[in-house]
Amino acid sequence: MTQDYRMLDRAPGQALMTVHAEAIERVVCPDPDPDLSYLDPDTDPDHAAENAERLAAYRTGDWSCLGIKAKASFLIGLGEAAIIQTVESPGLWGIESDSDAGYLSEVFGEETGILRDLLGQLGVAVIDG
């Protein structure tokens, strides 16, 4: 979980310690050191040729691995000012970049659930709708 913050002047009545669900962002990051051991020919001899071809395509840059996280920001009151706090879920890493869009959305949904739990532990309300 990363936490970044910055200070700002708070407008009267500005909501503190809340996140609107639609403001939760998807963060996609490159995974520079993925575990590709599942493509090792010895791991699955029945699919050794397919795995070797897939690994070769990775090495030529036809696809890569990435991580998906969920991120949200909220305000913490500090007198007349507020701190903007940003929190991210840990993320799921080693996702193949050419994965189905539905799978990527599913992963983001799971990361959003983890982020909601983290926010709840911090006393931040997530407002749906």
HELIX and SHEET records of a PDB file:
HELIX    1   1 ALA A   21  ALA A   23  5                                   3    
HELIX    2   2 SER A   37  LEU A   39  5                                   3    
HELIX    3   3 PRO A   45  HIS A   47  5                                   3    
HELIX    4   4 ALA A   48  ARG A   59  1                                  12    
HELIX    5   5 ALA A  101  GLN A  121  1                                  21    
SHEET    1   A 4 GLN A   3  ASP A   9  0                                        
SHEET    2   A 4 ALA A  81  GLU A  88 -1                                        
SHEET    3   A 4 CYS A  65  LEU A  78 -1                                        
SHEET    4   A 4 GLU A  25  PRO A  30 -1                                        
SHEET    1   B 4 GLN A   3  ASP A   9  0                                        
SHEET    2   B 4 ALA A  81  GLU A  88 -1                                        
SHEET    3   B 4 CYS A  65  LEU A  78 -1                                        
SHEET    4   B 4 LEU A  92  GLU A  96 -1                                        
SHEET    1   C 2 THR A  18  HIS A  20  0                                        
SHEET    2   C 2 ALA A 125  ILE A 127  1                                        
END                                                                             
